[in-house]
Amino acid sequence: MATRKKSPPSSKKGAKKGQQKREKRRFGSGAVQFARDVRNELKKVTWPDREQLQQSTMVVLLIVIALGIYIAIWDYIFQNLARLIFL
């Protein structure tokens, strides 16, 4: 198991300065900075064109429908087996 090295205890004066800096931050400034960062990252994204988006959507819909049918078939089989066994 890894052990952590303990940092030397800070003086009360240094700790007080750190607390003062934290208190000076405006309420909500972290949320504003987060929103700016998100917007900057979204500008870097390569968005798909309309044709690629339609193709991807069709693939997803077909897979969802196919899996729904597959699960429905197995559900029907197990439902009938349960009726035969328990009723």
A tleap script that builds the chain and sets N, CA, C and O, in Angstrom:
source leaprc.protein.ff14SB
mol = sequence {
  NMET ALA THR ARG LYS LYS SER PRO PRO SER
  SER LYS LYS GLY ALA LYS LYS GLY GLN GLN
  LYS ARG GLU LYS ARG ARG PHE GLY SER GLY
  ALA VAL GLN PHE ALA ARG ASP VAL ARG ASN
  GLU LEU LYS LYS VAL THR TRP PRO ASP ARG
  GLU GLN LEU GLN GLN SER THR MET VAL VAL
  LEU LEU ILE VAL ILE ALA LEU GLY ILE TYR
  ILE ALA ILE TRP ASP TYR ILE PHE GLN ASN
  LEU ALA ARG LEU ILE PHE CLEU
}
set mol.1.N position { 0.840 -1.174 0.000 }
set mol.1.CA position { 0.000 0.000 0.000 }
set mol.1.C position { 0.882 1.232 0.000 }
set mol.1.O position { 1.848 1.310 0.759 }
set mol.2.N position { 0.563 2.173 -0.828 }
set mol.2.CA position { 1.359 3.388 -0.945 }
set mol.2.C position { 1.112 4.293 0.248 }
set mol.2.O position { -0.003 4.402 0.757 }
set mol.3.N position { 2.182 4.936 0.675 }
set mol.3.CA position { 2.044 5.879 1.780 }
set mol.3.C position { 2.217 7.284 1.241 }
set mol.3.O position { 2.978 7.522 0.302 }
set mol.4.N position { 1.522 8.177 1.833 }
set mol.4.CA position { 1.597 9.575 1.415 }
set mol.4.C position { 2.613 10.304 2.283 }
set mol.4.O position { 2.712 10.077 3.488 }
set mol.5.N position { 3.359 11.179 1.636 }
set mol.5.CA position { 4.270 12.011 2.392 }
set mol.5.C position { 3.486 13.190 2.939 }
set mol.5.O position { 2.703 13.824 2.232 }
set mol.6.N position { 3.713 13.461 4.193 }
set mol.6.CA position { 3.008 14.581 4.801 }
set mol.6.C position { 3.797 15.856 4.566 }
set mol.6.O position { 5.019 15.890 4.716 }
set mol.7.N position { 3.087 16.882 4.201 }
set mol.7.CA position { 3.744 18.169 4.009 }
set mol.7.C position { 3.955 18.807 5.373 }
set mol.7.O position { 3.204 18.546 6.313 }
set mol.8.N position { 4.975 19.639 5.475 }
set mol.8.CA position { 5.217 20.281 6.769 }
set mol.8.C position { 4.046 21.187 7.123 }
set mol.8.O position { 3.430 21.795 6.248 }
set mol.9.N position { 3.750 21.269 8.402 }
set mol.9.CA position { 2.604 22.098 8.802 }
set mol.9.C position { 2.842 23.554 8.417 }
set mol.9.O position { 3.938 24.089 8.589 }
set mol.10.N position { 1.809 24.174 7.901 }
set mol.10.CA position { 1.929 25.570 7.492 }
set mol.10.C position { 1.690 26.473 8.689 }
set mol.10.O position { 0.989 26.120 9.636 }
set mol.11.N position { 2.287 27.634 8.615 }
set mol.11.CA position { 2.089 28.581 9.702 }
set mol.11.C position { 0.674 29.137 9.632 }
set mol.11.O position { 0.024 29.088 8.588 }
set mol.12.N position { 0.218 29.656 10.734 }
set mol.12.CA position { -1.136 30.205 10.774 }
set mol.12.C position { -1.266 31.396 9.834 }
set mol.12.O position { -2.328 31.631 9.257 }
set mol.13.N position { -0.188 32.137 9.686 }
set mol.13.CA position { -0.221 33.312 8.824 }
set mol.13.C position { -0.432 32.903 7.365 }
set mol.13.O position { -1.225 33.525 6.658 }
set mol.14.N position { 0.271 31.864 6.909 }
set mol.14.CA position { 0.131 31.386 5.537 }
set mol.14.C position { -1.242 30.794 5.299 }
set mol.14.O position { -1.831 30.997 4.237 }
set mol.15.N position { -1.758 30.067 6.272 }
set mol.15.CA position { -3.079 29.462 6.133 }
set mol.15.C position { -4.148 30.544 6.054 }
set mol.15.O position { -5.130 30.412 5.323 }
set mol.16.N position { -3.947 31.602 6.810 }
set mol.16.CA position { -4.932 32.678 6.806 }
set mol.16.C position { -4.973 33.377 5.446 }
set mol.16.O position { -6.044 33.761 4.975 }
set mol.17.N position { -3.802 33.542 4.816 }
set mol.17.CA position { -3.757 34.163 3.491 }
set mol.17.C position { -4.528 33.334 2.476 }
set mol.17.O position { -5.268 33.881 1.659 }
set mol.18.N position { -4.355 32.001 2.524 }
set mol.18.CA position { -5.061 31.120 1.595 }
set mol.18.C position { -6.565 31.236 1.762 }
set mol.18.O position { -7.311 31.216 0.783 }
set mol.19.N position { -7.006 31.357 3.004 }
set mol.19.CA position { -8.441 31.490 3.255 }
set mol.19.C position { -8.958 32.822 2.729 }
set mol.19.O position { -10.068 32.894 2.202 }
set mol.20.N position { -8.167 33.865 2.868 }
set mol.20.CA position { -8.598 35.171 2.388 }
set mol.20.C position { -8.722 35.176 0.874 }
set mol.20.O position { -9.651 35.773 0.330 }
set mol.21.N position { -7.793 34.515 0.185 }
set mol.21.CA position { -7.870 34.472 -1.271 }
set mol.21.C position { -9.116 33.737 -1.715 }
set mol.21.O position { -9.770 34.146 -2.674 }
set mol.22.N position { -9.449 32.669 -1.037 }
set mol.22.CA position { -10.652 31.919 -1.403 }
set mol.22.C position { -11.907 32.753 -1.163 }
set mol.22.O position { -12.857 32.684 -1.942 }
set mol.23.N position { -11.914 33.521 -0.115 }
set mol.23.CA position { -13.094 34.321 0.199 }
set mol.23.C position { -13.283 35.474 -0.790 }
set mol.23.O position { -14.408 35.931 -0.987 }
set mol.24.N position { -12.207 35.948 -1.411 }
set mol.24.CA position { -12.307 37.071 -2.331 }
set mol.24.C position { -12.939 36.685 -3.662 }
set mol.24.O position { -13.425 37.551 -4.389 }
set mol.25.N position { -12.937 35.392 -3.991 }
set mol.25.CA position { -13.556 34.975 -5.251 }
set mol.25.C position { -15.040 35.269 -5.213 }
set mol.25.O position { -15.703 35.088 -4.192 }
set mol.26.N position { -15.545 35.725 -6.339 }
set mol.26.CA position { -16.966 36.049 -6.423 }
set mol.26.C position { -17.782 34.775 -6.493 }
set mol.26.O position { -17.342 33.763 -7.039 }
set mol.27.N position { -18.966 34.841 -5.937 }
set mol.27.CA position { -19.868 33.698 -5.971 }
set mol.27.C position { -20.272 33.422 -7.410 }
set mol.27.O position { -20.699 34.331 -8.121 }
set mol.28.N position { -20.141 32.180 -7.842 }
set mol.28.CA position { -20.535 31.804 -9.191 }
set mol.28.C position { -19.435 31.972 -10.225 }
set mol.28.O position { -19.634 31.640 -11.394 }
set mol.29.N position { -18.267 32.486 -9.813 }
set mol.29.CA position { -17.201 32.685 -10.798 }
set mol.29.C position { -16.697 31.350 -11.324 }
set mol.29.O position { -16.251 31.271 -12.469 }
set mol.30.N position { -16.756 30.306 -10.520 }
set mol.30.CA position { -16.354 28.976 -10.984 }
set mol.30.C position { -17.291 28.467 -12.064 }
set mol.30.O position { -16.850 27.846 -13.030 }
set mol.31.N position { -18.571 28.724 -11.906 }
set mol.31.CA position { -19.558 28.294 -12.901 }
set mol.31.C position { -19.371 29.066 -14.203 }
set mol.31.O position { -19.512 28.503 -15.288 }
set mol.32.N position { -19.057 30.340 -14.097 }
set mol.32.CA position { -18.840 31.154 -15.295 }
set mol.32.C position { -17.607 30.657 -16.037 }
set mol.32.O position { -17.620 30.542 -17.262 }
set mol.33.N position { -16.543 30.363 -15.295 }
set mol.33.CA position { -15.319 29.858 -15.926 }
set mol.33.C position { -15.579 28.501 -16.577 }
set mol.33.O position { -15.081 28.228 -17.669 }
set mol.34.N position { -16.353 27.659 -15.911 }
set mol.34.CA position { -16.701 26.350 -16.478 }
set mol.34.C position { -17.456 26.522 -17.793 }
set mol.34.O position { -17.166 25.828 -18.767 }
set mol.35.N position { -18.421 27.440 -17.830 }
set mol.35.CA position { -19.195 27.678 -19.052 }
set mol.35.C position { -18.289 28.177 -20.177 }
set mol.35.O position { -18.461 27.778 -21.328 }
set mol.36.N position { -17.336 29.037 -19.860 }
set mol.36.CA position { -16.388 29.516 -20.877 }
set mol.36.C position { -15.548 28.362 -21.419 }
set mol.36.O position { -15.336 28.248 -22.627 }
set mol.37.N position { -15.074 27.511 -20.514 }
set mol.37.CA position { -14.259 26.371 -20.936 }
set mol.37.C position { -15.049 25.422 -21.822 }
set mol.37.O position { -14.531 24.918 -22.819 }
set mol.38.N position { -16.299 25.180 -21.461 }
set mol.38.CA position { -17.143 24.294 -22.268 }
set mol.38.C position { -17.335 24.882 -23.656 }
set mol.38.O position { -17.223 24.166 -24.651 }
set mol.39.N position { -17.620 26.166 -23.734 }
set mol.39.CA position { -17.828 26.812 -25.027 }
set mol.39.C position { -16.566 26.739 -25.885 }
set mol.39.O position { -16.642 26.490 -27.088 }
set mol.40.N position { -15.409 26.956 -25.266 }
set mol.40.CA position { -14.153 26.880 -26.016 }
set mol.40.C position { -13.889 25.466 -26.521 }
set mol.40.O position { -13.409 25.290 -27.641 }
set mol.41.N position { -14.193 24.462 -25.712 }
set mol.41.CA position { -13.992 23.078 -26.146 }
set mol.41.C position { -14.964 22.702 -27.261 }
set mol.41.O position { -14.593 21.979 -28.185 }
set mol.42.N position { -16.197 23.183 -27.186 }
set mol.42.CA position { -17.176 22.868 -28.229 }
set mol.42.C position { -16.813 23.512 -29.564 }
set mol.42.O position { -17.208 23.013 -30.618 }
set mol.43.N position { -16.072 24.604 -29.531 }
set mol.43.CA position { -15.611 25.219 -30.777 }
set mol.43.C position { -14.591 24.331 -31.480 }
set mol.43.O position { -14.438 24.407 -32.699 }
set mol.44.N position { -13.890 23.488 -30.717 }
set mol.44.CA position { -12.861 22.614 -31.280 }
set mol.44.C position { -13.440 21.336 -31.882 }
set mol.44.O position { -12.741 20.626 -32.603 }
set mol.45.N position { -14.691 21.038 -31.600 }
set mol.45.CA position { -15.313 19.795 -32.051 }
set mol.45.C position { -15.541 19.835 -33.555 }
set mol.45.O position { -15.942 20.859 -34.107 }
set mol.46.N position { -15.280 18.701 -34.214 }
set mol.46.CA position { -15.602 18.563 -35.630 }
set mol.46.C position { -16.990 17.951 -35.708 }
set mol.46.O position { -17.156 16.757 -35.458 }
set mol.47.N position { -17.974 18.745 -36.048 }
set mol.47.CA position { -19.348 18.286 -36.072 }
set mol.47.C position { -19.628 17.542 -37.374 }
set mol.47.O position { -19.089 17.909 -38.418 }
set mol.48.N position { -20.473 16.489 -37.327 }
set mol.48.CA position { -20.787 15.749 -38.558 }
set mol.48.C position { -21.676 16.584 -39.478 }
set mol.48.O position { -22.442 17.439 -39.033 }
set mol.49.N position { -21.547 16.305 -40.784 }
set mol.49.CA position { -22.430 16.994 -41.721 }
set mol.49.C position { -23.808 16.325 -41.689 }
set mol.49.O position { -23.991 15.302 -41.029 }
set mol.50.N position { -24.754 16.897 -42.391 }
set mol.50.CA position { -26.141 16.425 -42.335 }
set mol.50.C position { -26.270 14.973 -42.792 }
set mol.50.O position { -26.993 14.192 -42.173 }
set mol.51.N position { -25.579 14.606 -43.865 }
set mol.51.CA position { -25.670 13.242 -44.396 }
set mol.51.C position { -25.118 12.223 -43.395 }
set mol.51.O position { -25.717 11.170 -43.173 }
set mol.52.N position { -23.990 12.542 -42.805 }
set mol.52.CA position { -23.385 11.641 -41.824 }
set mol.52.C position { -24.281 11.506 -40.586 }
set mol.52.O position { -24.396 10.424 -40.010 }
set mol.53.N position { -24.899 12.589 -40.193 }
set mol.53.CA position { -25.803 12.571 -39.047 }
set mol.53.C position { -27.021 11.696 -39.320 }
set mol.53.O position { -27.446 10.934 -38.451 }
set mol.54.N position { -27.584 11.799 -40.523 }
set mol.54.CA position { -28.737 10.973 -40.887 }
set mol.54.C position { -28.365 9.497 -40.930 }
set mol.54.O position { -29.135 8.653 -40.472 }
set mol.55.N position { -27.200 9.177 -41.471 }
set mol.55.CA position { -26.763 7.783 -41.530 }
set mol.55.C position { -26.574 7.212 -40.130 }
set mol.55.O position { -27.007 6.094 -39.850 }
set mol.56.N position { -25.936 7.966 -39.262 }
set mol.56.CA position { -25.714 7.503 -37.890 }
set mol.56.C position { -27.038 7.311 -37.163 }
set mol.56.O position { -27.207 6.347 -36.417 }
set mol.57.N position { -27.970 8.224 -37.379 }
set mol.57.CA position { -29.283 8.118 -36.748 }
set mol.57.C position { -30.013 6.870 -37.213 }
set mol.57.O position { -30.629 6.173 -36.407 }
set mol.58.N position { -29.949 6.584 -38.505 }
set mol.58.CA position { -30.605 5.382 -39.040 }
set mol.58.C position { -29.989 4.112 -38.463 }
set mol.58.O position { -30.711 3.169 -38.138 }
set mol.59.N position { -28.677 4.076 -38.335 }
set mol.59.CA position { -28.006 2.907 -37.759 }
set mol.59.C position { -28.472 2.692 -36.324 }
set mol.59.O position { -28.784 1.569 -35.929 }
set mol.60.N position { -28.519 3.759 -35.554 }
set mol.60.CA position { -28.951 3.649 -34.156 }
set mol.60.C position { -30.397 3.170 -34.077 }
set mol.60.O position { -30.709 2.278 -33.289 }
set mol.61.N position { -31.279 3.750 -34.883 }
set mol.61.CA position { -32.688 3.346 -34.861 }
set mol.61.C position { -32.861 1.882 -35.255 }
set mol.61.O position { -33.638 1.162 -34.628 }
set mol.62.N position { -32.146 1.434 -36.288 }
set mol.62.CA position { -32.253 0.035 -36.707 }
set mol.62.C position { -31.760 -0.921 -35.623 }
set mol.62.O position { -32.366 -1.967 -35.393 }
set mol.63.N position { -30.675 -0.568 -34.965 }
set mol.63.CA position { -30.158 -1.424 -33.891 }
set mol.63.C position { -31.142 -1.466 -32.728 }
set mol.63.O position { -31.377 -2.534 -32.162 }
set mol.64.N position { -31.717 -0.333 -32.365 }
set mol.64.CA position { -32.686 -0.295 -31.264 }
set mol.64.C position { -33.911 -1.132 -31.602 }
set mol.64.O position { -34.399 -1.880 -30.754 }
set mol.65.N position { -34.414 -1.020 -32.820 }
set mol.65.CA position { -35.586 -1.803 -33.236 }
set mol.65.C position { -35.256 -3.291 -33.241 }
set mol.65.O position { -36.048 -4.106 -32.766 }
set mol.66.N position { -34.081 -3.651 -33.780 }
set mol.66.CA position { -33.683 -5.057 -33.828 }
set mol.66.C position { -33.542 -5.636 -32.424 }
set mol.66.O position { -33.999 -6.750 -32.166 }
set mol.67.N position { -32.926 -4.905 -31.531 }
set mol.67.CA position { -32.786 -5.390 -30.155 }
set mol.67.C position { -34.140 -5.482 -29.459 }
set mol.67.O position { -34.372 -6.403 -28.677 }
set mol.68.N position { -35.026 -4.545 -29.733 }
set mol.68.CA position { -36.371 -4.605 -29.159 }
set mol.68.C position { -37.108 -5.851 -29.605 }
set mol.68.O position { -37.762 -6.509 -28.796 }
set mol.69.N position { -37.010 -6.182 -30.885 }
set mol.69.CA position { -37.659 -7.394 -31.400 }
set mol.69.C position { -37.033 -8.632 -30.781 }
set mol.69.O position { -37.747 -9.554 -30.385 }
set mol.70.N position { -35.707 -8.666 -30.693 }
set mol.70.CA position { -34.989 -9.797 -30.103 }
set mol.70.C position { -35.431 -10.025 -28.651 }
set mol.70.O position { -35.710 -11.156 -28.253 }
set mol.71.N position { -35.491 -8.959 -27.878 }
set mol.71.CA position { -35.906 -9.076 -26.471 }
set mol.71.C position { -37.370 -9.482 -26.378 }
set mol.71.O position { -37.730 -10.274 -25.508 }
set mol.72.N position { -38.218 -8.960 -27.252 }
set mol.72.CA position { -39.641 -9.317 -27.239 }
set mol.72.C position { -39.834 -10.799 -27.531 }
set mol.72.O position { -40.681 -11.444 -26.914 }
set mol.73.N position { -39.059 -11.346 -28.463 }
set mol.73.CA position { -39.165 -12.777 -28.785 }
set mol.73.C position { -38.785 -13.621 -27.579 }
set mol.73.O position { -39.507 -14.552 -27.222 }
set mol.74.N position { -37.653 -13.302 -26.943 }
set mol.74.CA position { -37.239 -14.072 -25.767 }
set mol.74.C position { -38.236 -13.902 -24.615 }
set mol.74.O position { -38.492 -14.852 -23.875 }
set mol.75.N position { -38.790 -12.719 -24.463 }
set mol.75.CA position { -39.793 -12.491 -23.427 }
set mol.75.C position { -41.020 -13.362 -23.668 }
set mol.75.O position { -41.557 -13.957 -22.734 }
set mol.76.N position { -41.456 -13.437 -24.907 }
set mol.76.CA position { -42.613 -14.263 -25.272 }
set mol.76.C position { -42.330 -15.743 -24.983 }
set mol.76.O position { -43.184 -16.452 -24.450 }
set mol.77.N position { -41.127 -16.198 -25.339 }
set mol.77.CA position { -40.752 -17.600 -25.086 }
set mol.77.C position { -40.765 -17.899 -23.594 }
set mol.77.O position { -41.372 -18.881 -23.167 }
set mol.78.N position { -40.105 -17.068 -22.795 }
set mol.78.CA position { -40.041 -17.320 -21.352 }
set mol.78.C position { -41.399 -17.159 -20.683 }
set mol.78.O position { -41.692 -17.851 -19.708 }
set mol.79.N position { -42.220 -16.269 -21.185 }
set mol.79.CA position { -43.562 -16.090 -20.644 }
set mol.79.C position { -44.382 -17.362 -20.841 }
set mol.79.O position { -45.059 -17.814 -19.918 }
set mol.80.N position { -44.324 -17.935 -22.030 }
set mol.80.CA position { -45.065 -19.169 -22.297 }
set mol.80.C position { -44.502 -20.344 -21.510 }
set mol.80.O position { -45.264 -21.191 -21.045 }
set mol.81.N position { -43.191 -20.412 -21.353 }
set mol.81.CA position { -42.599 -21.471 -20.530 }
set mol.81.C position { -43.058 -21.350 -19.078 }
set mol.81.O position { -43.369 -22.354 -18.438 }
set mol.82.N position { -43.098 -20.141 -18.567 }
set mol.82.CA position { -43.536 -19.934 -17.188 }
set mol.82.C position { -44.999 -20.327 -17.024 }
set mol.82.O position { -45.372 -20.890 -15.994 }
set mol.83.N position { -45.821 -20.045 -18.005 }
set mol.83.CA position { -47.233 -20.440 -17.941 }
set mol.83.C position { -47.367 -21.959 -17.923 }
set mol.83.O position { -48.170 -22.506 -17.168 }
set mol.84.N position { -46.581 -22.635 -18.752 }
set mol.84.CA position { -46.641 -24.098 -18.789 }
set mol.84.C position { -46.191 -24.707 -17.465 }
set mol.84.O position { -46.776 -25.683 -16.996 }
set mol.85.N position { -45.170 -24.140 -16.874 }
set mol.85.CA position { -44.615 -24.710 -15.645 }
set mol.85.C position { -45.480 -24.372 -14.437 }
set mol.85.O position { -45.773 -25.263 -13.640 }
set mol.86.N position { -45.895 -23.138 -14.274 }
set mol.86.CA position { -46.538 -22.692 -13.042 }
set mol.86.C position { -48.060 -22.687 -13.085 }
set mol.86.O position { -48.686 -22.557 -12.033 }
set mol.87.N position { -48.673 -22.819 -14.230 }
set mol.87.CA position { -50.137 -22.803 -14.262 }
set mol.87.C position { -50.708 -24.108 -14.666 }
set mol.87.O position { -51.929 -24.252 -14.740 }
savepdb mol mol.pdb
quit
